[in-house]
Amino acid sequence: MSVIGIIGGSGLESLDGLAVTQRKQVATPYGEPSSVLTFGTYADKQIMFLARHGDDHSILPHKVNYCANLAALQQAGATHVIAVCAVGGIRADMSPGSISIPDQLIDYTCSRRHTIYEDARDYAAHIDFTEPYCAALRVQLIAAAQKAGVDVITSATYGATQGPRLETTAEINRMDRDGCHIVGMTGMPEASIARELELCYAVIALSVNYAAGRAAGSIEMQDIEATLKQGMGRVRSVLAEVLADMPAT
């Protein structure tokens, strides 16, 4: 039986169409999550929603308590987590407004708590992270996008950077050489902590701009915000379709 948790990123601090039944603050061994958990019905399915950056989008990517966020969802009964992320496009086809379902990632972050484990004697800490995203959930997301009539790029490598600043052109060039197709600031350690907690986790990535040096001119926040507003409607369509196909809880 699948119980779905949705983590909303930039542009998805709330879930339009969610019929709220309860809001609950969940305490975890790792501290407080970014927001209360919102429970309700979406696409006729019971889900829970958490705003990664807080309800007022006040928590910067390097300050997010990823351990607490994932633990709160797990403690509340989630088995599957769909994370929505705003990213920059490195590869030419990752243009603003495009949506991808990543299948690999490279971690460039630092100084974040990266694990729920603290004791070197705990051999469970050595998770297999060969495939960082849940393959079954990725397949469901891709199928849902097709049913919703939303074009998605079905394979991409997510490069996770520290932030909160955007990257330099040289950094993006390095990431391109490394094989990254998109760049964001919240992909890690969210994905690895989900694996540690045995959650089936996958990402819907909305490209909101070209990364540094990949387009003429500077990166303007008003352009990013406009793309977020336009693109999140299609993200919601994918969410509605994938939830419609999930078994009832």
N, C-alpha and C positions, 0 to 999 in steps of 0.2 A: 504494500500500500504506500503510495507516494504522498508526502506532505510537503508542499512547496513553500519555500521562503524566497522572497525577491529582495535583492539589495539594489536600491536606487542610487545612482550617482548624480553627477551634475546634470541638471535639466529634468531629473526625475526624483525630486524630493518628496513627492506624494504621487499616488496612483489614482488618476482620474477614473471614475467608474467603480472604484472599490466601495462596496456597501459595508461600512465599518460596523463591527459587532463589539469590539473591545480594543482598548489601548492599555498596554501593560508594560511597566518598567521591570526588566528582568535583571537581577543581580547575578554576576558570574564570578568565578574564582579569579578572573583576570581584570576585574574592575567593571566600570559602567560602559555599556555600548553607546554608540553615537546618538541613538534616539530610542524612544519607546518603541516596542513592537506593536504594530497595528494589525489586528486580526479582522478578517472580513471575507466577503464573497466577491469573487471576480471571475467573470466568464462562467458563472454557476459553480465555481469550485472554492473551497475554503483555502485561504492562503494566509501567509503572514508577510508583512512588509517592514523593512528597516531602511531608514535614510542614512547612507554611509557618511555623509558630511554633516549630519544633524538636520533637524527640521528647518532650520534657518540657514542652512549651508554655511556654517561658521567654522567647521573643522577642516583644516588643511590636510592634504593627502598624507604628509609625513606625521601628522598628529592623530590620525585615525587609530582607534584601538581595535585592530583587526581581530585579535584573539577574543575580545569581549563580544564583538559583533557576531562572529561565527558561533561562539559558544552559546550566546543568547538564543540564536535560531535553533541550534541543536537541542538545547534544554527545553525549548518550547515545543519540540516535536518534529522539527523539519528533518526531512530525509534528503531533499533535493534543494539546491540553491541556484537560482538564476541571477547573475550579477549583470547590471547594466553599467557600461563604462563609456565615457566620452574620451576619444583618442585623437591623435594627430596622424595623418597619413604620410607614410614614408614612400611606399611604392606608388607608382603613378596612378594605378587604378583605385587606390584608397583615397579618392577625392572627397571633399566635403559633402556630407550627406550620405555617403556610402555606409553600408552596414556589413560587418563581418562577424563570423563565428570562429574565434581563434582556436587553433589546435596545438600550438606550442608557445613557449615564452622564454625570454631571457631576462634575468634579474640584474638590474644595475643599482638597486636601492642600497642604502646603508643606514646604520644606526636606528633601525626599526626592530621592535621585538618580532622575531621571525618564527617563533615556535611556541607551542603550549608546554613544551618540555623544558625542564631546567636541570635535570639530573642526568649526568653522563652514563649512569648505570641503567637507565631506562632504554632498553634496546628497541622499544616500540618507536622511538624517535626517528629511527632510520627508515622512513617511509619510501616506498617506490614512487618516484616522481617522473618516471620515463615519459609518460603521457600525462601532462599536468591537468587536463580537463576530462570530465566524465564523457566517455565516448558515446554512451547511450543517450545522454541528455543533449549532446551536440547534434546527434542524428535527429532527435525530436525537434530541436529548434530549427534546423534546416528544413525539415518537412513542413513545419508550421509556417515558416516564411513562404514556402512555395504555395501552400494552401491560401495564405493571406494575400498572395500576389505581390509580395515584397521581395525585391532582388537582394540577395545576400551573397557575399564572398565566403565560400565554404572552407577555406583554409588560410590561415594567417599566423604569423609569429608576432606576439605582443612583446615589446620591449618596455619593461617597467623601470622608470627613473625616479629619482628621489624627490624632485620638486622642492618647494613650490614654483620655482622659476621654470620657465620653458628652456629648452635645450639650445645650444649653439649649433651653427651649421656643421662645424667639425664633428661635434658629438653625433649629430644625425647621420653624417657620412660614415662614421665608425659603425653606428648601429645598422646602417644599410649593408656595410661589408660583413657584419656579423650575421646578417640574414633576417633582421627585423623588418616587418612590413607596416606595423603601426606602433605608436608610442603613447604611453599613458603613465599615470603616477599612482594608480591604485591596484594594479594587477597583482602585485606581490607586497606583502606575504599573504594576501587574501586567499589565493589559490592553494598554497601549500598548507595553510592552517585548515582550510576546508578538508583537504586530504587527511591531515592528522586526525580530524574529528570524524572521519569516515562519512563525509557528506558528498553526495553526487553534485558536482559544481561545474557550471559552464558560464560563458560570458557572451553577452550581446554587445558588440563594440560599435559605437556610432562615431565615424570620423567627422570631426567638427571643423577641421582646418588641415591644410598641408603643414607638415613639420618644417622646422627652420631650414631655409635654403631650398625648399622644394617648390616654391612659388615666388613670383615677383612681389616685392614690397614686404612690409612688416606684417606681423600677425596682430590683428585687431580684435579686441574682446567683443566689440559689438557684432562683428561678423560671426564669431563663435556662438554668441547668444542667439543670433538669428537662425543659424544652422541647427542649434539645439532645439529650438521651438519647432522648426519644420520637421526635423528628423525623428523626434520623440513620438510623433503621431504614428509613424510606421513601426517603431519599436513596440509601442503599445499594441498594435495589430498583431505582431508576432507573439507577444505575451498572451494575448487573448486566445489565439489559435492553439498555442502549445498547451495552455491550461485546459482548453476544451477537450483536448485529446488525452489528458491525464486521467487515470482511473479515479473515480470518486472516492473520497476519504470517509 
